[in-house]
Amino acid sequence: MADIFDNKILCKKCDTRMQEGKISKNGYVFRVMVCPKCNEKIIHPVDEQEYHKFMDLKNKQFSVKMRIVGNSYTVSIPKEIVSFMKEQEKMMNDMVRLCFEDMGRLSLSFSELKKGNLK
């Protein structure tokens, strides 16, 4: 399937050919077309749709059980979150970074840890 941004796009305000770019909002990176003359921006429709899914998940609260397995506690991550991250098969059995950030708050990071980088 062809991508809409593979085509020549003219700015509706000044009729200048737009150029590819990227912008970030809430940590989410969007592909955009930017007019070099008037700075008008068009966000890629697929990225905008994925951003709305991201915001829906971000604003949703999940209740999960903490269980004892051997000498450790486990908490299940809802499939809805892992599926959104699009790396479900890749992440299984991989190491993730877990930090005790504040009283009553843990942080779990999937993206910054590479094999062999455990400290």
Buried (B, 14 or more C-beta within 10 A) or exposed (E): EEEEBEEEBEBEEEEEEBEEEEEEEEEBEBBBBBBEEEEBBBBBEEBBEBBEEBEEBEEEEEEEEEEEEEEEEEEEBEEEBBEBBEEEEEBEEEEEBEEEEEEEEEEEEBEEBEEEEEE
